[in-house]
Amino acid sequence: MAGTGKGAAKLPAGVTYLRDKDLYQARQSVSGKRIAKYGTTPEAALQALRAAVVERQGQTAAAAASGLTVDEYLTGWLERQRPEQRHETAAAYASYLTHVRASDIGDIRLRSLTSRDVSRLIGWLRRRTSAKTHRPLHQTTVANVHKVLRSALQDAVRDGIIDVNVADADRLSVSVAPLHREPTPLTLDEKSELRRLIAGHPYEVLFLLLLKTGLRPAEALALRWQYVDLDRRKVLEVRGSQVDSGEKRARDGKLKHRVLDIAEPKTTAGKRVVPIAEELVDALRALKASGALTSHDKRFPDLVFPSVGNGLMGQEVLSRWWRALVDGTPLAAHRLYDLRATYVSDLFDDGVAEHDIISVVGHSNLIVTLRHYAKSRNFDAVRRAING
């Protein structure tokens, strides 16, 4: 029985003191069901009530979601991810899941989805033709579709909507791992060939910078003169990365093109200071003095490497420059990212401390650096070690 006296005055809303039990009761209705919790203090009762309400709301949401089809669940899941993602990431997720929703598993109830259905989806994707290229989907695209679907279903498991993630690779009857090509460092002869190829190129200094600093292409394209110290410290600061803003702008009153922007690095480690080699210092000084590359982008008037159109250069444009340079040469098998792998491997071969390497390349831990970029070519050191 509720009463007055001990603890009865100035209680929080929804809390009652039960005199006969010497306890406090906190009550609230959730989805038509009244929940009551008790405690020796008002705060304890409220804390117990909040936990029960959260649990009840989760059960209610799970019950509502359990009747959804795969298509309906993925639509809602994408919307929940969007506020936390960059535009290009959100667009990629939506593009990958378009393939899932176009398949016949989109109409299956989420709780009825099986690993056999997901395996069948993978097989269907491998036979599917891209509307853009009119060729079969690339194996990396198939793997990314599976990866995003697995992530969405893992959230459904976490939220209690389904019991197991049927997209887990070990549950499938087919393999979804793409044939991944790791970055390959350039040899000494290949580096000499690269210098010969870029000599006199409009973006010679850009390619030299990628080789001598290990910057990601998107970071190099976002580099601004205010973050380059060519005099006292001889360093550059990585403060941003080129991204797709998600906006489109009219051109000549008819066509539309993407608006590129500069965003902060995704991780804390990505924002860093990188030393500049003397050779690169001289090249950057000469570039700046020549005025050969001048940015007329009002947002970023001090871009170090603006495009020919005098704004931010897209990464696909830089990739085309690279292919035009190396196709038909001994470097034809190399990709632009191999310059970053070359930089990292050079640092390892020269005995630079591991913590210094991950600091200048922008990795948060050594595992990524070793797994993807560090490929030793110092066979003399290896021979000394095994024969010592």
Helices and strands as residue ranges (DSSP letters): E 15-18, E 23-30, E 33-39, H 42-65, H 70-81, G 82-84, H 87-102, G 104-107, G 110-112, H 115-127, H 139-158, G 169-171, H 188-198, H 204-213, H 217-221, G 225-227, E 228-229, E 235-238, E 241-251, E 255-263, E 272-275, H 278-290, H 315-326, H 338-349, H 354-361, H 366-372, H 379-387
